[in-house]
Amino acid sequence: MDLSLGFRRAATAAVVLCSTLIVGGTQPAVRAASPPRDQKMPTLAYMTDAAAELDDYFAVWIEDRGSGGELYGKRLFGNGLPNGGPDRQGIAVVREVQGPGRNSEPHGERVDPDLVWNGPQLELLLVWSEFTGDENGWDIFGVRVSPAGYSVGAPKVLVSGPGDQQHPDIAIQASEHDTVGYILVYDDNQRDLDRIMARKIRFNAIPNGKPFQVFAGETWNATDPTTNGAAVAWVDDRGETTEIYTIRLRNGLPNGTDERLAGTEDDDFNPNYGSGGLVWNVYDPATANDIVGLQVYDNNRTRGPSFGIRVPPANQSWPILVNGLLLYSDDRSGNLDLYAIRTANVRYQRGNEIPIVKE
């Protein structure tokens, strides 16, 4: 027998024995620390109202705490700093209603959240895609959320049907005279090619009319849309690489023809209309997923070329830009955490990067 091996085994046994014995009894077992979890697919809204003394952001993301992807959220102060610090975990946003019917059953995986602030009603509307089973695939749900970050009532189905409905994005719908509700955009693959669809939603989170097509490629995919209420942009693969295309809206309906809005030499993905422009991801072999931006006017015309906003090593994914605060997932630690930076005219403004959620 290898004497050194026998010595190591005996020493190990002695350490284990000594660590479990104390005077008069045994030491309680130490619970193993939970492994770090990923915070991915973040979304953000800016809650502002002078009378209600609101000047805060609310962030929502997807996190798996053992039962699949779920919606968690956290309030941020008006300067972008997280309430409670970056080590404070997020709260479960959707409180399931128990009782007869679907809400008493476990729900499926939840992904791709998006959030919008409704100032007149002092509430948020949260939408996401949820797996409902092999027969129907992915459908889109929504729920009203209080400024405290908790759901008001049970989630409602906003879009369902054959095939998958995914990547929802929600905005206040602007009309020629007033705001009349929300506009929800998403991609749908029931015809085997992804196309961009939309549906009008009332301020009570009830669908208004039937879904309608915004854009469909003849032989190519259009997917992962984003809207600012006046236009829709999406990822389009009609060329050799994926690029960002757009179409304007009038009273919530597509108006005019589609046109290229932005693109780089590499694949472009994860677009988001933000305050003053558009942000999205591009993959660089040297620095992984980077965040680029483009200034976009209210009439959907652009100012200058696209530019890098965050291009350090590691992946910075799913950028969301709201009221000058850019939020994203970053995997520099080996798992996905949430960080933010302040911007001006879509460009990075001097200042420290802000850890939002770190594990």
Order of alpha helices (4+ residues) and beta strands (2+ residues): alpha-beta-beta-beta-beta-beta-beta-beta-beta-beta-beta-beta-beta-beta-beta-beta-beta-beta-beta-beta-beta-beta-beta-beta-beta-beta-beta-beta
